[in-house]
Amino acid sequence: MKKQVHTFESDLEEKLRDPEFASAYIMSAIVENDLGFLPIALGDVAKAHGISKLAQETGINRRTLYKVFDKNGNPSFELVTQIAQSLGLELSVKPKGKKKKAS
């Protein structure tokens, strides 16, 4: 009997198929104001769902998608929104929680 080996990447990819986990993963880049990680996070979720499928659904060719998801990618808000929607995610803005005053 062969033992199945899990790698970090394969485990992450599996988890990123879950919309709740994918949402938290992408939001972590936004909350941390790490805009350099945002295209990578979005790309990780896209790869978990299939780049070919995303390209077909969005009408954006694969080469362009890979450029968007590169660490130097600088996708427009419109493109991020379009990709997120195709991945079953939506973007929203909410008020920040109030900071507690020190006693």
C-alpha positions as a printed NumPy array, in Angstrom:
array([[  0.   ,   0.   ,   0.   ],
       [  1.434,   3.323,  -1.105],
       [  1.291,   6.188,   1.368],
       [ -0.072,   9.43 ,  -0.116],
       [  2.24 ,  12.377,   0.496],
       [  0.735,  15.788,   1.142],
       [  2.736,  18.884,   0.506],
       [  2.067,  22.337,   1.863],
       [  1.047,  23.461,  -1.624],
       [ -1.387,  20.589,  -2.165],
       [ -2.953,  21.088,   1.279],
       [ -3.273,  24.837,   0.685],
       [ -4.794,  24.264,  -2.753],
       [ -7.373,  21.917,  -1.261],
       [ -8.28 ,  24.424,   1.465],
       [ -8.527,  27.276,  -1.06 ],
       [-11.396,  25.478,  -2.784],
       [-13.469,  26.273,   0.325],
       [-15.065,  29.732,  -0.181],
       [-14.775,  30.66 ,   3.522],
       [-11.068,  29.826,   3.656],
       [-10.395,  31.473,   0.286],
       [-12.157,  34.629,   1.427],
       [-10.121,  34.799,   4.651],
       [ -6.903,  34.131,   2.73 ],
       [ -7.483,  36.995,   0.312],
       [ -8.779,  39.307,   3.048],
       [ -5.581,  38.757,   5.031],
       [ -3.661,  40.551,   2.269],
       [ -6.134,  43.424,   2.322],
       [ -6.318,  43.724,   6.117],
       [ -2.535,  43.653,   6.399],
       [ -2.353,  46.255,   3.597],
       [ -0.04 ,  43.898,   1.725],
       [ -0.994,  44.859,  -1.797],
       [  2.015,  42.963,  -3.133],
       [  0.535,  39.728,  -1.776],
       [ -2.99 ,  40.424,  -3.024],
       [ -2.422,  39.283,  -6.644],
       [ -0.56 ,  36.204,  -5.376],
       [ -3.39 ,  35.31 ,  -2.974],
       [ -5.951,  35.796,  -5.714],
       [ -3.807,  33.663,  -8.012],
       [ -3.523,  30.887,  -5.441],
       [ -7.311,  30.738,  -5.175],
       [ -7.658,  30.865,  -8.964],
       [ -5.162,  28.007,  -9.402],
       [ -7.07 ,  25.928,  -6.845],
       [-10.202,  26.368,  -8.96 ],
       [ -8.438,  26.016, -12.315],
       [ -6.902,  28.774, -14.429],
       [ -8.399,  27.357, -17.644],
       [-11.883,  27.399, -16.155],
       [-11.378,  30.966, -14.902],
       [-10.096,  32.083, -18.309],
       [-13.148,  30.587, -19.966],
       [-15.593,  32.171, -17.491],
       [-14.017,  35.641, -17.537],
       [-12.949,  35.826, -21.168],
       [ -9.443,  36.756, -19.982],
       [ -6.73 ,  34.663, -21.607],
       [ -4.516,  32.446, -19.457],
       [ -1.331,  34.385, -20.197],
       [ -2.937,  37.618, -18.958],
       [ -4.218,  35.86 , -15.832],
       [ -0.743,  34.549, -15.009],
       [  0.639,  38.093, -15.411],
       [ -2.07 ,  39.426, -13.086],
       [ -1.213,  36.811, -10.455],
       [  2.531,  37.492, -10.611],
       [  4.194,  39.108,  -7.581],
       [  4.678,  42.205,  -9.743],
       [  1.101,  42.092, -10.968],
       [ -0.891,  45.237, -10.401],
       [ -4.453,  44.294, -11.293],
       [ -7.108,  46.977, -11.57 ],
       [ -9.963,  46.988,  -9.092],
       [-12.289,  46.071, -11.958],
       [-10.184,  43.026, -12.819],
       [ -9.934,  41.901,  -9.181],
       [-13.712,  42.215,  -8.852],
       [-14.329,  40.279, -12.068],
       [-11.988,  37.474, -11.02 ],
       [-13.397,  37.328,  -7.486],
       [-16.941,  37.052,  -8.808],
       [-15.935,  34.242, -11.161],
       [-14.427,  32.434,  -8.167],
       [-17.707,  32.751,  -6.261],
       [-16.458,  35.572,  -4.035],
       [-17.615,  39.141,  -3.581],
       [-15.823,  42.201,  -2.31 ],
       [-17.342,  44.309,   0.436],
       [-16.385,  47.203,   2.671],
       [-17.4  ,  47.472,   6.302],
       [-16.677,  49.925,   9.097],
       [-13.644,  49.332,  11.249],
       [-14.23 ,  48.098,  14.767],
       [-13.929,  50.813,  17.384],
       [-10.77 ,  50.758,  19.45 ],
       [-11.274,  50.312,  23.175],
       [-10.075,  53.163,  25.35 ],
       [ -7.342,  52.345,  27.831],
       [ -8.554,  52.439,  31.437]])
